[in-house]
Amino acid sequence: THTSINAHMINQQLMEERLTSLQQQLDDQKNISNDGTLMWKITNVQQKI
C-alpha cells in the first residue's frame, strides 16, 4: 500500500542519515592519535600551494 511504501522510504532515509553520521564519527576518530593529539588532514595540497 501507499502508506507502507512511505514508511519504508522514511526508514531508508533515517538509515542513510545514521550511516552518514557513523561514517563522520569514524573519520573523526581516524584523526585522533593514541596520545590524544590531533592530526590534520590536508586535502588538495597542490591547489592550495
N, C-alpha and C positions, 0 to 999 in steps of 0.2 A: 504494500500500500504506500501511498504518498507520505504518510506520517512516518513509517518505518524507514523509508529512504532518507527523509530529512534527519531523522535521529542518527542514522548511520553516517551521514555527511558531517553532522556536528561532532560525533565521536571521532571520526577520522581527523577533523580539523584540530580537535583537542589533543589527539595523539601526536600529530605533526608539531604542534606548538610545544608539547612536552619534550619531544625528541630534539627540537631545536634548542630548548633550554638546557637539556642534558649535554648536548654537544658543546654548547658555550661553556658550561661548567667544566667539562673535560679539558677544553682548550685552555681555560683559565688555570687549571691545575698543572698543566704542562709548563707553565711559565713561572712556577714556584719551585725552587730547589729545596733540597733536604734541610739546609741550614736556615731557611726562611727568607733568603734573599730573592729578590725578583730578577728575572731575566727578561730583557726587552727583545721583542721580535720586530725587526725592521724589514718591511717588505718593499719591493721596488727600489732597491738601493741605487741602481744605475740612474733611474729617473730623478731621484732626489739629490744626486750629487751635482 
